[in-house]
Amino acid sequence: MTYFAPRIALVGDRSPAVRSHARIPGLLDALAGHDQLVLDAYWIPTEDAGAPGALDGFDAVWLLPGSPYRSEAGALAAVRTARERGIPFLGTCGGFQHAVLEFARTVCGIGDAVHAEEAPEGRRQVIAPLSCSLVGHEGAVTVTPGTLAERALGATRTQERYHCSYGLNAEYLDRLRAHGLRFSGADDSGDVRVLELPEHPFFLGTLFQPELSGDGSRPHPMIRALAAAAVAHAAGVGGSHSSPAVTATP
């Protein structure tokens, strides 16, 4: 019997200057070697992610850091496709921010919601500059018991690394919550650091960068959880992929 690996779309504008991007091949190898979670990984630039059918056949979508993206529309399309089709999704740093932005526009009806990095003069900055930049910062995050974040992490408290200057504007918290977005992790000041969608099979966003955890030799629990969700998704659709398993696209 031929085994076909789950396919994961790594959405982002790949650059050697982005540390998290450089970590990805090693993390995928570690998933295969240490956790027996073999993924068939493809990098998809944001400029291509919004094209019709760009994410067809994928079992997971990871919207990676590296904003401002070359195509905001493509990044948002990747989020929406994963959200609406029930495809396992992880958004880290810029991926978290654009998951919020897509939900605000599409689900909450805030059509003029903007990301302050991309529209500094925008009136409805759902993603706004942080009062203190988190570039190079490390801090504690507490997650809510009984949530996807806790199940993925295997704990209710963790120490995480950041590389961002933008986050969720707290003025929009209530509206986002009212439409179904759950904020399941916060720092010690109560500022949101993790989001999820309870009705989705696996939809998780972190303002921190789990791909920067440790020395890169062992995947962060949330990355392992995404890989496991991709395996489950592939099994659920019958494994009808057209390409055999490979560890990663380096």
VMD Tcl script that draws the C-alpha trace (Angstrom):
set ca {
  {0.00 0.00 0.00}
  {1.40 3.39 -0.97}
  {1.50 6.01 1.78}
  {0.83 9.61 0.81}
  {2.00 12.24 3.26}
  {-0.34 15.01 4.34}
  {0.31 18.18 2.36}
  {0.99 21.44 4.20}
  {1.00 24.88 2.60}
  {3.64 27.19 4.07}
  {2.19 30.55 3.11}
  {4.64 33.42 3.25}
  {7.22 35.36 1.29}
  {10.23 33.15 1.91}
  {13.38 35.01 2.84}
  {16.73 33.96 4.36}
  {16.55 37.16 6.42}
  {13.50 35.87 8.32}
  {14.76 33.61 11.10}
  {11.54 31.62 11.37}
  {11.71 30.78 7.66}
  {15.23 29.43 8.08}
  {14.01 27.19 10.90}
  {11.25 25.50 8.88}
  {13.21 22.77 7.00}
  {14.86 21.57 10.23}
  {11.55 21.56 12.08}
  {9.93 19.49 9.34}
  {12.82 17.03 9.46}
  {12.47 16.84 13.25}
  {8.72 16.18 12.95}
  {9.52 13.24 10.69}
  {12.47 11.91 12.67}
  {11.36 12.44 16.26}
  {7.58 12.37 15.99}
  {6.98 10.21 12.89}
  {4.86 13.03 11.46}
  {5.94 13.22 7.83}
  {4.55 16.19 5.90}
  {4.75 17.05 2.22}
  {5.49 20.77 2.48}
  {5.18 23.46 -0.17}
  {6.06 27.13 0.11}
  {3.38 29.37 -1.40}
  {4.16 33.10 -1.79}
  {1.36 35.39 -0.65}
  {1.10 36.67 -4.22}
  {0.01 33.17 -5.28}
  {-2.06 32.21 -2.25}
  {-5.14 34.09 -3.39}
  {-5.34 32.48 -6.82}
  {-8.31 30.16 -7.43}
  {-7.43 26.64 -6.32}
  {-4.10 27.67 -4.77}
  {-4.79 25.70 -1.60}
  {-6.77 22.83 -3.12}
  {-5.64 19.45 -1.82}
  {-3.77 20.73 1.22}
  {-4.29 19.21 4.66}
  {-2.95 22.17 6.64}
  {-2.10 25.83 6.16}
  {0.60 27.63 8.12}
  {0.62 31.40 7.62}
  {4.15 32.33 8.57}
  {5.77 35.53 9.89}
  {7.34 38.03 7.54}
  {4.79 40.83 7.26}
  {4.16 43.20 5.68}
  {3.40 40.52 3.13}
  {3.87 41.21 -0.54}
  {0.15 40.49 -0.93}
  {-2.17 41.23 1.97}
  {-5.04 39.90 -0.16}
  {-3.25 36.59 -0.66}
  {-2.54 36.19 3.05}
  {-6.17 36.93 3.90}
  {-7.36 34.50 1.23}
  {-5.26 31.74 2.80}
  {-6.85 32.40 6.19}
  {-10.35 32.46 4.76}
  {-9.86 29.28 2.75}
  {-8.63 27.37 5.80}
  {-11.35 28.80 8.02}
  {-14.25 28.14 5.67}
  {-13.11 24.70 4.46}
  {-12.18 23.32 7.87}
  {-8.50 22.91 6.91}
  {-6.15 22.86 9.93}
  {-4.60 26.31 10.28}
  {-1.78 27.84 12.26}
  {-0.92 31.53 12.04}
  {2.17 32.77 13.85}
  {3.11 36.42 14.43}
  {1.96 38.07 11.17}
  {-0.21 35.01 10.61}
  {-2.01 35.67 13.90}
  {-2.49 39.32 12.96}
  {-3.95 38.52 9.55}
  {-6.21 35.82 10.99}
  {-7.72 38.55 13.19}
  {-7.97 40.92 10.23}
  {-9.70 38.36 8.00}
  {-12.20 37.47 10.73}
  {-12.94 41.12 11.44}
  {-13.64 41.89 7.80}
  {-15.41 38.73 6.71}
  {-17.24 37.52 9.81}
  {-17.69 40.66 11.90}
  {-18.54 42.85 8.92}
  {-15.87 45.46 9.65}
  {-15.13 46.01 5.99}
  {-12.68 48.84 6.59}
  {-10.67 47.00 9.25}
  {-6.95 47.46 8.64}
  {-3.52 46.43 9.85}
  {-1.65 49.52 11.04}
  {1.60 48.33 9.47}
  {-0.06 48.29 6.05}
  {-2.45 51.23 6.56}
  {-0.97 53.56 9.20}
  {-3.63 56.20 8.49}
  {-6.53 53.74 8.61}
  {-9.39 54.61 10.94}
  {-10.26 51.09 12.09}
  {-6.91 49.61 13.07}
  {-7.96 46.20 14.34}
  {-4.26 45.37 14.38}
  {-2.43 48.28 15.99}
  {1.09 49.12 17.17}
  {1.96 47.55 20.50}
  {2.61 49.97 23.35}
  {5.96 48.20 23.75}
  {7.56 46.37 20.85}
  {8.03 42.63 21.32}
  {10.92 42.34 18.85}
  {13.43 40.02 20.48}
  {11.26 39.70 23.57}
  {10.56 36.52 25.56}
  {7.72 36.21 28.02}
  {5.24 33.98 29.80}
  {1.88 33.07 28.28}
  {-1.03 31.56 30.22}
  {-3.63 29.58 28.27}
  {-7.21 28.84 29.22}
  {-7.90 25.29 30.45}
  {-10.08 23.16 28.19}
  {-9.14 25.00 24.98}
  {-7.42 23.87 21.81}
  {-4.40 25.91 22.89}
  {-4.12 23.93 26.13}
  {-4.57 20.58 24.35}
  {-1.93 21.51 21.77}
  {0.49 22.86 24.35}
  {-0.08 20.17 26.96}
  {0.10 22.81 29.69}
  {-1.51 26.04 30.83}
  {1.67 28.10 31.00}
  {4.59 28.50 28.64}
  {7.54 30.76 27.93}
  {7.60 32.04 24.36}
  {9.64 34.18 21.96}
  {8.37 37.12 19.93}
  {9.50 39.25 17.03}
  {6.68 41.70 16.41}
  {5.59 45.29 16.93}
  {1.84 44.91 16.25}
  {-1.01 43.17 18.03}
  {-4.74 43.06 18.54}
  {-6.45 46.38 19.30}
  {-8.34 45.66 22.53}
  {-11.17 47.97 21.43}
  {-12.34 45.19 19.09}
  {-12.15 42.29 21.53}
  {-15.82 42.20 22.43}
  {-17.00 42.33 18.84}
  {-14.63 39.59 17.74}
  {-15.68 37.42 20.68}
  {-19.35 38.02 19.96}
  {-18.87 36.53 16.50}
  {-17.13 33.40 17.76}
  {-13.39 34.09 17.97}
  {-11.91 32.81 21.22}
  {-8.86 34.37 22.82}
  {-7.33 31.50 24.75}
  {-3.93 32.81 25.78}
  {-2.59 36.01 27.32}
  {0.59 37.41 28.79}
  {0.93 38.41 32.44}
  {-0.57 41.84 31.67}
  {-3.67 40.24 30.18}
  {-2.81 41.15 26.58}
  {-4.03 38.62 24.00}
  {-1.40 36.27 22.63}
  {-3.39 33.23 21.37}
  {-6.63 32.87 19.38}
  {-8.70 29.95 18.16}
  {-12.05 29.03 16.61}
  {-13.92 26.51 18.80}
  {-16.15 25.25 15.97}
  {-13.21 24.58 13.63}
  {-11.31 21.24 13.62}
  {-8.00 23.07 14.21}
  {-7.65 26.84 13.91}
  {-4.96 28.43 16.05}
  {-3.07 31.72 15.99}
  {-0.18 32.86 18.20}
  {1.37 36.29 18.35}
  {4.54 34.58 19.54}
  {6.66 32.46 17.21}
  {6.67 28.78 18.28}
  {9.10 28.06 15.43}
  {11.76 29.98 17.39}
  {11.43 27.73 20.44}
  {14.60 26.07 21.66}
  {17.44 25.35 19.26}
  {15.19 24.15 16.44}
  {15.97 20.48 16.91}
  {12.56 19.65 18.40}
  {9.29 21.15 17.17}
  {7.20 23.23 19.54}
  {4.09 21.36 20.80}
  {1.80 23.64 18.77}
  {3.68 22.79 15.58}
  {3.41 19.09 16.41}
  {-0.31 19.60 17.00}
  {-0.69 21.18 13.57}
  {1.13 18.26 11.98}
  {-1.09 15.77 13.81}
  {-4.17 17.71 12.66}
  {-2.90 17.51 9.07}
  {-2.55 13.74 9.42}
  {-6.11 13.52 10.73}
  {-7.39 15.72 7.92}
  {-5.67 13.58 5.29}
  {-7.17 10.43 6.79}
  {-10.59 12.04 6.87}
  {-10.57 12.83 3.15}
  {-9.44 9.36 2.26}
  {-5.80 10.07 1.50}
  {-6.54 10.74 -2.16}
  {-3.41 12.74 -2.87}
  {-1.48 12.59 -6.09}
  {2.10 12.78 -4.88}
  {4.06 10.32 -2.66}
  {5.49 11.23 0.72}
  {8.55 13.39 1.09}
  {9.84 14.96 4.27}
  {9.90 18.57 3.14}
  {10.64 21.01 0.40}
  {13.93 22.49 1.69}
}
mol new
graphics top color blue
foreach p $ca { graphics top sphere $p radius 0.5 }
foreach p [lrange $ca 0 end-1] q [lrange $ca 1 end] { graphics top cylinder $p $q radius 0.2 }
display resetview
